[in-house]
Amino acid sequence: MLYNLFDYFKDIIDFPGFGLFRYISFRAFSAFILSLLIALFVGKKIILRLAKKQIGEEIRDLGLEGQIQKKGTPTMGGIIILISLLIPAILFGDLTNIYVQLMIVTTVWLGLIGFADDYIKVFKKNKEGLEGKFKIFGQVALGLIVGISLYFSDQAVVRVPSQKTKEAHAEIVSQEGFSDKVSYFKEEKSTKTTIPFVKGNEFNYAWLSPVKGAVGEKVTWIIYVLVIIFIVTAVSNGTNLTDGMDGLATGISAIVGITLAILAYVSGNIIYSNYLNIMYIPNTGELVIVLAAFIGALVGFLWYNSYPAQVFMGDTGSLAIGGIIAVAAIIIKKELLIPILCGIFLVESISVIVQRVYFKYTKRRYGVGVRVLKMAPLHHHFQKEDVPAIIQFPKRALPEAKIVARFWIIAILLAVLTIITLKIR
């Protein structure tokens, strides 16, 4: 908003300092600091208000260390993350940018779905929360909004080398006799995306289309939108499953956010994208501002959410965080890097699926259900001991803080691997 305001008045008022708002680095740093401050100071008041209204977490006794002590800890703390993210993003982002608009819509949309789920659990005393079909419907609807917006928006393009433009320019150079130092690009709609460990580093969803030509192009976009829906749903649910220990999902999401901010910056910079030989995507620089606010909000929230947690984010935070990560990766065309970057979210989701499927299979076939893990999701497996399961490592239960710290370390390693895959082909 401030960017748009100062841009509007730039020819009317020559005020010292207005020019700073042209720089992405200045606005990203400002968004980070403001979001951090909001989370720290406003967040404390929100936590006190939640505690006063006795909006506490209902705890089932699952035999986990320190679990009962968490009873009554305020939940719905995701409100802190949403407020801390949205205010700086709106203030410092370019609100005419389609990518900023999509990130704001994603935050509000999934935040409201998560809030509804938490509201039913806390105020209606219904432990099941919002019915799963409504959550899925909301996630699918968001995927459609994102996919359709990317299809119709004139801003959602990539710039690719154009041999035709280069040849036309070369002819002018030969006639006029000036130096040929121009880059040759054309803007086009594209369903290409980055794929790791492959020469060329790109995958085109058009390859999945059974038909070619104009019809094939429409089919390709339908496939692309379906992929977007799947990614938004999978990542938001994966984040939700990971949110089971103090600071676990918050810390991992901050690491993922930093990585996405780096990728967004290089993708939106013609020099760095050319050096890394990745797609140059105009206007994604504005995404850095939103992600900077996202990181600041998470770091500020972690101040209260780290062990022992003073507040839990609830679905209000976890669903929104997952959606933000998914949509940001889709925008910068790095969604196929998500299995690496969000490897912990992926493994957590797989652990739940494997645990349920194998338990039901063995119970149906042998009459007795067999567990693969001591407990799912995976992070709870490390908190249990003396539980019959196929995988018994580790023998002894680990303290919660140690498990969280080790998961953070793995998340950092995965983030580094994600970035270096751009050069490993």
Secondary structure, DSSP 4 states (H G I P E B T S, - for coil): -HHHHHHHHTTT---TTGGGGG-HHHHHHHHHHHHHHIIIIIHHHHHHHHHHTT-B------S-TT-GGGTT-B--THHHHHHHHHHHHHHHS-TT-HHHHHHHHHHHHHHHHHHHHHHHHHTS--TT-S-HHHHHHHHHHHHHHHHHHHHH-SS--EEEE-HHHHHHHHHHHHHH--------EEEE---EEE-TTSTT-EEEGGGG-SS-HHHHHHHHHHHHHHHHHHHHHHHHHHHHHHTTSTTHHHHHHHHHHHHHHHHHHHHT-HHHHHHHT--B-TTTHHHHHHHHHHHHHHHHHHHHHSSSPS---HHHHHHHHHHHHHHHHHHTT-GGGHHHHTHHHHHHHHHHHHHHHHHHHHHHHHSS---SSSSSSHHHHTT--S---S---SSSPPPHHHHHHHHHHHHHHHHHHHHHTTT--
